[in-house]
Amino acid sequence: MKKQLLCGLAAFSLMAALPFLSVSGNISGLTDAAAKEVMLSQPPNITDRKGTSSESTAEAGDTMASSSEGTQDGSEPLASSPENTSDTSDKTLSAADAFITPLTDQEKGDGVFRILDTSTGAVVTVADKDFCYGAVAYEMPPSYEKEALKAQCVACYTHFSRWRVRQRQQPDPDLKGADFQADLSRGEYYLDDAFLRKKWGSLYDSCHQYLCEAVDECFGEVLREEDGSLLQVAYCALSSGTTERAEDIFGYASKHLQSVASPFDKAAPSYCTTVTHSCDELLKVLDGQNKTTLHQLGDCQRTQAGSILSLTVGEHTYTGEELRQKLGLRSANFTIKDTPEGWTLTVLGYGHGVGMSQYGANEMAKQGAGYREILCHYFSPVSG
């Protein structure tokens, strides 16, 4: 096992040094129709009860994104270097011991999550482990590597446990005693067994067994801040090759949500997408613009990872997230080719780009990285 960890670390160390790495092998795409992102700044609609999507509120709080459905075939392993592998492994595992710990009995409470189902108005009670099964199934396809699924499980359990602790300390009466709310009829945040049977069909037994094995092997573990509190986590389907800082995207600083290399993401089939909007389409979504100002692109500010912070169009300045929502883009990391007929936008990645890249986590796992290594890579504090 230690040999496998060492190989995984050495491989990923080389990977991080090659930002334009291309992975050979037949990798099927992240299915656009099934891919979805959910950004959560607070428990759903607790602070935004007028029906505004929680994706539009990025206050200092929790944010995450779900992955696309799809299957990934194996790729050729990277050549590994033995230099300093032992020291790196020891440091990583030592950091993980303090960084990844069991949820305490006090934090667990009665060991269930209470979900206000917005489709029925009923409060549904789900045992912690059962919830982890359904939450991981919502976030990742069963074709992903087991270590990636385990990393996702720890991140999910941390995220929703943090919500539960906060809600039970300061209950919101609108939740009717629940820890958060979700539309379970649409399979939001959590997929129950009936939903999974319909979703997986004849593959249910094998997929369910594999998923349960992954969750069982890490169940109960959570990520923590240095003071012992539950970590604010974030995850996205696919970064642009470098993850984003929470400070740039959500407006709050977190030393655990910094920019780190995720170069495997550049090999994803859906890494780069192109969208074209006509002038008429742009005029409808960019309020107050006209055909003259539409082509006056001014100052553009970007994050160090490449996402647009702000862009001036004519007399108006938009944030990258505003343009992303208005134009239906997969991320805020895009460039614009301006023509008399409209805009052609080239977009990199999928999601807000903060925290753990789910695609990157899966590719790390393919190279032999364990779930603790994956979590330490994406969430450990980064200096500088």
C-alpha positions as CSV (number, residue, x, y, z in Angstrom):
1,M,0.0,0.0,0.0
2,K,2.8,2.4,0.9
3,K,4.5,1.6,-2.4
4,Q,1.3,2.5,-4.2
5,L,1.0,5.8,-2.3
6,L,4.6,6.7,-3.1
7,C,4.1,6.0,-6.8
8,G,1.0,8.1,-6.8
9,L,2.7,11.0,-5.2
10,A,5.7,10.9,-7.5
11,A,3.4,10.7,-10.5
12,F,1.3,13.6,-9.4
13,S,4.4,15.7,-8.5
14,L,5.6,15.3,-12.1
15,M,2.1,16.0,-13.3
16,A,1.9,19.3,-11.4
17,A,5.1,20.4,-13.1
18,L,3.6,19.8,-16.6
19,P,0.7,22.2,-16.9
20,F,0.2,21.4,-20.6
21,L,0.2,17.6,-20.0
22,S,-1.9,15.6,-22.4
23,V,-3.2,12.2,-21.4
24,S,-3.3,9.5,-24.0
25,G,-6.1,7.0,-24.0
26,N,-9.7,6.8,-25.0
27,I,-11.5,9.1,-22.5
28,S,-15.2,9.5,-23.1
29,G,-16.7,12.9,-22.5
30,L,-18.4,14.5,-19.6
31,T,-22.0,14.5,-20.8
32,D,-23.2,18.0,-21.1
33,A,-26.9,17.2,-20.7
34,A,-26.3,15.4,-17.4
35,A,-23.7,17.7,-16.1
36,K,-24.8,20.2,-13.6
37,E,-23.4,22.6,-11.1
38,V,-24.8,23.6,-7.7
39,M,-23.2,26.5,-5.9
40,L,-24.3,26.8,-2.3
41,S,-23.4,29.9,-0.3
42,Q,-25.8,29.0,2.5
43,P,-28.2,26.1,3.1
44,P,-30.6,26.3,0.2
45,N,-32.9,29.4,0.3
46,I,-32.3,30.0,4.0
47,T,-30.9,33.5,3.1
48,D,-32.6,33.7,-0.3
49,R,-36.2,32.7,0.2
50,K,-37.7,34.5,-2.8
51,G,-36.8,31.8,-5.2
52,T,-33.5,33.2,-6.4
53,S,-31.1,30.4,-7.2
54,S,-28.6,29.8,-4.5
55,E,-26.0,29.7,-7.3
56,S,-26.4,33.5,-7.5
57,T,-25.5,34.1,-3.9
58,A,-21.8,33.7,-3.2
59,E,-21.5,35.2,0.2
60,A,-19.0,33.9,2.8
61,G,-20.3,30.4,3.1
62,D,-20.2,27.0,1.5
63,T,-20.0,26.4,-2.2
64,M,-19.9,23.3,-4.3
65,A,-20.5,22.0,-7.8
66,S,-21.6,18.7,-9.0
67,S,-19.8,16.7,-11.6
68,S,-21.0,15.6,-15.0
69,E,-22.1,12.1,-15.8
70,G,-19.8,10.0,-18.0
71,T,-17.3,7.2,-18.1
72,Q,-13.6,7.5,-18.2
73,D,-11.4,4.8,-19.6
74,G,-7.9,4.2,-18.3
75,S,-5.1,6.3,-19.5
76,E,-1.4,5.6,-19.6
77,P,0.4,6.2,-16.3
78,L,2.9,9.0,-16.1
79,A,6.5,8.3,-15.7
80,S,7.4,8.8,-12.0
81,S,10.6,10.1,-10.4
82,P,11.9,8.6,-7.2
83,E,13.4,11.9,-6.0
84,N,12.2,12.9,-2.5
85,T,9.2,10.6,-2.8
86,S,9.6,9.3,0.7
87,D,9.8,12.7,2.3
88,T,6.8,13.9,0.3
89,S,4.7,10.9,1.2
90,D,5.5,11.2,4.9
91,K,4.6,14.9,5.0
92,T,1.3,14.2,3.1
93,L,0.3,11.4,5.4
94,S,1.3,13.4,8.5
95,A,-0.8,16.3,7.3
96,A,-3.7,14.1,6.5
97,D,-3.7,12.7,10.1
98,A,-4.5,16.1,11.5
99,F,-6.5,17.4,8.6
100,I,-8.9,14.4,8.1
101,T,-10.4,13.2,11.3
102,P,-13.7,11.4,12.4
103,L,-16.8,13.4,13.0
104,T,-17.4,13.7,16.8
105,D,-20.5,12.4,18.5
106,Q,-21.5,16.0,19.4
107,E,-21.2,17.1,15.7
108,K,-23.1,14.0,14.6
109,G,-26.0,14.6,17.0
110,D,-28.6,12.0,16.5
111,G,-26.9,10.6,13.4
112,V,-29.4,11.7,10.8
113,F,-29.9,14.5,8.3
114,R,-33.3,16.1,8.1
115,I,-34.2,17.4,4.7
116,L,-37.1,19.6,3.9
117,D,-38.4,18.3,0.6
118,T,-39.6,21.4,-1.3
119,S,-41.6,19.2,-3.7
120,T,-43.9,17.9,-0.9
121,G,-43.3,20.1,2.2
122,A,-42.4,17.1,4.2
123,V,-39.2,16.7,6.3
124,V,-37.4,13.5,5.3
125,T,-35.0,11.9,7.7
126,V,-31.9,10.0,6.3
127,A,-29.3,8.2,8.3
128,D,-25.8,9.7,7.9
129,K,-24.3,6.8,6.0
130,D,-27.3,6.4,3.7
131,F,-27.1,10.1,3.0
132,C,-23.5,9.8,2.0
133,Y,-24.4,7.0,-0.4
134,G,-26.9,9.3,-2.1
135,A,-24.8,12.5,-1.9
136,V,-21.8,10.8,-3.6
137,A,-24.1,9.3,-6.2
138,Y,-25.4,12.8,-6.9
139,E,-21.9,14.2,-7.3
140,M,-20.0,11.5,-9.2
141,P,-20.8,8.8,-11.7
142,P,-20.1,5.2,-10.5
143,S,-17.5,4.9,-13.3
144,Y,-15.1,7.0,-11.3
145,E,-12.2,5.5,-9.4
146,K,-12.9,4.3,-5.8
147,E,-10.4,6.7,-4.3
148,A,-12.0,9.6,-6.1
149,L,-15.4,8.6,-4.7
150,K,-14.0,8.4,-1.3
151,A,-12.5,11.9,-1.5
152,Q,-15.9,13.1,-2.6
153,C,-17.6,11.3,0.3
154,V,-15.3,13.0,2.8
155,A,-15.9,16.4,1.2
156,C,-19.7,15.9,1.0
157,Y,-19.9,14.6,4.6
158,T,-17.9,17.6,5.8
159,H,-20.1,20.1,3.8
160,F,-23.5,18.8,5.0
161,S,-22.3,18.1,8.6
162,R,-21.2,21.7,8.7
163,W,-24.7,22.8,7.6
164,R,-26.3,20.5,10.2
165,V,-24.1,21.9,13.1
166,R,-24.9,25.4,12.1
167,Q,-28.6,24.9,11.6
168,R,-29.1,23.1,14.9
169,Q,-27.2,25.8,16.8
170,Q,-29.2,28.5,15.2
171,P,-32.4,26.9,13.8
172,D,-34.3,28.6,10.9
173,P,-38.0,28.2,11.6
174,D,-38.7,28.2,7.9
175,L,-37.0,24.8,7.6
176,K,-39.5,23.2,10.0
177,G,-36.8,21.4,12.0
178,A,-34.8,20.3,8.9
179,D,-31.1,20.9,8.5
180,F,-31.5,22.1,4.9
181,Q,-33.9,21.9,2.0
182,A,-33.8,20.3,-1.4
183,D,-36.2,19.2,-4.2
184,L,-35.9,15.5,-3.8
185,S,-38.3,14.8,-6.6
186,R,-35.5,16.1,-8.9
187,G,-32.8,14.4,-7.0
188,E,-31.3,17.6,-5.6
189,Y,-28.1,17.0,-3.5
190,Y,-29.2,13.5,-2.5
191,L,-30.4,10.5,-4.5
192,D,-32.4,7.9,-2.6
193,D,-32.5,4.2,-3.4
194,A,-35.6,4.4,-5.6
195,F,-34.0,7.3,-7.6
196,L,-30.8,5.3,-8.1
197,R,-32.6,2.1,-9.2
198,K,-34.3,4.2,-11.9
199,K,-31.1,6.0,-12.8
200,W,-28.8,3.0,-13.1
201,G,-31.4,0.5,-14.3
202,S,-29.9,-3.0,-15.0
203,L,-26.5,-1.7,-13.7
204,Y,-27.9,-0.9,-10.3
205,D,-26.6,-3.9,-8.3
206,S,-23.0,-3.5,-9.5
207,C,-23.0,0.3,-9.3
208,H,-24.6,0.2,-5.8
209,Q,-22.1,-2.3,-4.5
210,Y,-19.1,-0.4,-5.8
211,L,-20.5,2.9,-4.4
212,C,-21.2,1.4,-1.0
213,E,-17.8,-0.1,-0.8
214,A,-16.2,3.3,-1.4
215,V,-18.4,5.1,1.2
216,D,-17.9,2.3,3.8
217,E,-14.1,2.6,3.6
218,C,-14.1,6.2,4.6
219,F,-17.4,6.9,6.3
220,G,-17.3,9.2,9.2
221,E,-14.2,11.2,8.2
222,V,-14.3,14.9,7.7
223,L,-12.0,17.8,6.9
224,R,-11.1,20.3,9.6
225,E,-9.7,23.8,10.0
226,E,-6.7,24.2,12.3
227,D,-9.0,25.2,15.2
228,G,-10.8,21.9,14.8
229,S,-14.0,23.3,13.2
230,L,-15.4,21.7,10.1
231,L,-13.8,23.0,6.9
232,Q,-15.6,25.1,4.3
233,V,-15.3,22.9,1.2
234,A,-15.9,23.5,-2.4
235,Y,-15.8,21.3,-5.5
236,C,-16.4,21.6,-9.2
237,A,-16.7,19.4,-12.1
238,L,-13.6,20.6,-14.0
239,S,-11.2,23.4,-13.5
240,S,-9.3,25.3,-16.2
241,G,-6.1,23.4,-15.2
242,T,-5.6,25.5,-12.1
243,T,-8.2,25.9,-9.4
244,E,-9.5,29.3,-8.3
245,R,-9.1,31.1,-5.0
246,A,-12.3,31.4,-3.0
247,E,-11.5,35.0,-2.4
248,D,-11.6,35.7,-6.1
249,I,-14.8,33.8,-6.9
250,F,-16.9,33.9,-3.7
251,G,-15.5,37.0,-2.0
252,Y,-14.3,35.4,1.2
253,A,-10.7,34.4,2.0
254,S,-9.8,30.8,2.8
255,K,-6.3,29.4,3.1
256,H,-7.7,26.0,2.3
257,L,-9.3,27.1,-1.0
258,Q,-6.3,28.5,-2.9
259,S,-5.1,28.0,-6.5
260,V,-3.5,24.7,-7.0
261,A,-2.4,22.8,-10.2
262,S,-5.0,20.4,-11.7
263,P,-3.4,19.8,-15.1
264,F,-5.2,16.6,-15.8
265,D,-8.3,18.7,-16.4
266,K,-6.8,20.0,-19.6
267,A,-7.1,16.5,-21.1
268,A,-10.9,16.3,-20.4
269,P,-12.8,16.0,-23.7
270,S,-15.1,18.8,-22.7
271,Y,-12.4,21.0,-21.3
272,C,-12.8,23.6,-24.0
273,T,-16.2,24.6,-25.4
274,T,-17.3,27.4,-27.8
275,V,-20.5,29.4,-27.7
276,T,-21.6,31.9,-30.3
277,H,-24.2,34.6,-29.5
278,S,-25.7,36.9,-32.2
279,C,-26.0,40.6,-31.5
280,D,-29.8,40.3,-31.0
281,E,-29.2,37.6,-28.4
282,L,-26.6,39.7,-26.6
283,L,-28.9,42.7,-26.6
284,K,-31.6,40.7,-24.8
285,V,-29.3,39.5,-21.9
286,L,-27.0,42.5,-21.5
287,D,-29.4,45.1,-20.2
288,G,-28.9,48.6,-21.3
289,Q,-26.5,47.8,-24.2
290,N,-27.1,48.8,-27.8
291,K,-25.4,47.7,-31.0
292,T,-22.8,50.4,-30.7
293,T,-21.7,49.8,-27.2
294,L,-22.0,46.1,-27.6
295,H,-18.7,46.0,-29.5
296,Q,-16.9,48.4,-27.1
297,L,-15.1,45.9,-24.8
298,G,-13.1,47.7,-22.2
299,D,-11.0,46.8,-19.1
300,C,-10.9,43.1,-18.3
301,Q,-9.7,41.9,-14.9
302,R,-8.8,38.2,-14.4
303,T,-7.9,35.9,-11.6
304,Q,-4.4,34.3,-11.6
305,A,-6.1,31.1,-12.8
306,G,-7.7,32.9,-15.7
307,S,-11.4,33.5,-14.8
308,I,-12.8,36.9,-15.5
309,L,-13.3,39.1,-12.4
310,S,-14.8,42.0,-14.3
311,L,-15.3,43.1,-17.9
312,T,-16.5,46.4,-19.2
313,V,-18.9,46.3,-22.1
314,G,-19.7,49.8,-23.3
315,E,-20.8,51.7,-20.2
316,H,-21.5,48.7,-18.1
317,T,-19.1,46.6,-16.0
318,Y,-20.0,42.9,-15.3
319,T,-18.5,40.3,-13.1
320,G,-17.4,37.1,-14.7
321,E,-20.1,35.2,-12.9
322,E,-22.7,37.6,-14.1
323,L,-21.6,37.1,-17.7
324,R,-21.4,33.4,-17.2
325,Q,-25.0,33.3,-16.0
326,K,-26.4,35.7,-18.6
327,L,-24.6,34.0,-21.5
328,G,-25.1,30.4,-20.4
329,L,-21.4,29.6,-20.2
330,R,-19.8,26.6,-18.5
331,S,-17.4,28.7,-16.5
332,A,-16.2,32.3,-16.1
333,N,-12.8,31.5,-17.7
334,F,-13.4,32.6,-21.3
335,T,-12.2,34.7,-24.1
336,I,-14.2,36.7,-26.6
337,K,-13.9,37.1,-30.3
338,D,-15.9,40.1,-31.2
339,T,-17.4,40.3,-34.7
340,P,-20.0,42.5,-36.3
341,E,-22.5,39.6,-36.0
342,G,-21.9,39.0,-32.3
343,W,-19.5,37.2,-30.0
344,T,-17.8,33.9,-30.1
345,L,-16.7,32.8,-26.7
346,T,-14.2,30.1,-25.9
347,V,-14.7,28.7,-22.4
348,L,-12.3,26.6,-20.3
349,G,-13.4,24.1,-17.6
350,Y,-16.8,23.6,-16.1
351,G,-18.0,25.1,-12.8
352,H,-16.8,27.8,-10.5
353,G,-13.3,26.2,-10.4
354,V,-12.8,26.4,-6.6
355,G,-11.7,23.6,-4.4
356,M,-11.5,20.0,-5.6
357,S,-11.8,19.3,-9.3
358,Q,-13.8,16.1,-9.5
359,Y,-12.3,15.2,-12.9
360,G,-8.9,16.0,-11.5
361,A,-9.5,13.8,-8.5
362,N,-10.5,10.9,-10.6
363,E,-7.4,11.2,-12.8
364,M,-5.2,11.5,-9.7
365,A,-6.8,8.3,-8.4
366,K,-6.0,6.6,-11.7
367,Q,-2.3,7.4,-11.1
368,G,-2.4,5.7,-7.8
369,A,-3.2,8.6,-5.4
370,G,-5.3,7.7,-2.4
371,Y,-8.3,9.8,-1.3
372,R,-6.3,11.4,1.5
373,E,-3.6,12.5,-1.0
374,I,-6.3,13.9,-3.2
375,L,-7.9,15.9,-0.4
376,C,-4.6,17.2,0.9
377,H,-3.7,18.3,-2.6
378,Y,-6.8,20.3,-3.2
379,F,-7.6,21.5,0.4
380,S,-4.3,21.8,2.3
381,P,-3.2,25.4,3.0
382,V,-1.1,26.7,0.2
383,S,1.7,29.2,1.1
384,G,2.3,32.3,-0.9
